[in-house]
Amino acid sequence: MTLEMTLTMIVLVFVIVLFIFEWVRVDVVGIIMMVLLPLIGLVTPKEAFLGLSSNAVVSIMAVIIIGAGLDKTGVMNKVAEGR
């Protein structure tokens, strides 16, 4: 097993443990992963951000942001109650 494979497995196990025990919020774990992989040299910074340029990813992020805003204003409760 190469050094890169070993480092990848260590990072993967670390992230899975964080997901399972929820010591840190899931979004923070994602950011940690995105920062950690380029820092230890497993991917280049360009490769780390390459997936964010996808239209699907941007659309999902926009829907999550809009949904959080609607929830915070109470609009979602009114829609759920049918008013």
N, C-alpha and C positions, 0 to 999 in steps of 0.2 A: 504494500500500500504506500502510495506516495505521500509526501508531506501535505500537499494541497488536499488530497482526499481525507487525510486525518484531520486537518483543520476544519474542513467542511463538515465532517461528521460531528466534531466537537461543537461547532457553532449551531448545527442543526439540533443536537440534543439539548443544548442550552436554551434555544428558542422554544422547543417543545415543552421543556420543564416550565418555562415562564408562562406558556399558554395554559398548561394543565393547572398549575397552582395559582395562577392569576395574581402573582405578587406585584406585577406591573400591568397597567392597562394594555389591551391588545394593540392599540394604535401606537403606543410608545414602544412596544416590542418590535413592531414593524419598522419604526424609525431606527431603533437600535440595530436591527439586522441590516438596514440599508446603509448605515454608517460603518458598522463593524466589518462587513465584507471588503469594502475598498481599503479600510485602514490596515487590515492584515494581508492585503495584496491578493485576495482570491479573485477579485474582479476589478476592472478599472473604474474610475469614477464615471466615465461615459457609459459604460455598460450598466452601472447601478441605476442611472437615471433614464436609460433607454426605454424601459417599459412604461414609464410615465408619459411618454409622448403619444401613446396609443389613444385614439379617439374613445375607445370603450372605457379605458381607465379614467379619462377626464370626465366622461359622461357620468360614470358611477360616482366619482367624487362630487360632482355638481349636484346630483340627486341627493346624496347624503347631506350636503351642506344645506340645501333647500329644505329637506325634511327636518333637520335639526332646528332650523329657523322657524318653520311652521309649528313645530312642537313647543318651542320656547315661548311663542306668542299665544299659544292656547288654541290656535286654529284647528289643530289635529283633534283635540277633544270635542270641539263643536261639530266637526265633520263626522266623528265616530258616533256622536249622540244623535245625528241626523237633523241638526238645527239649521 
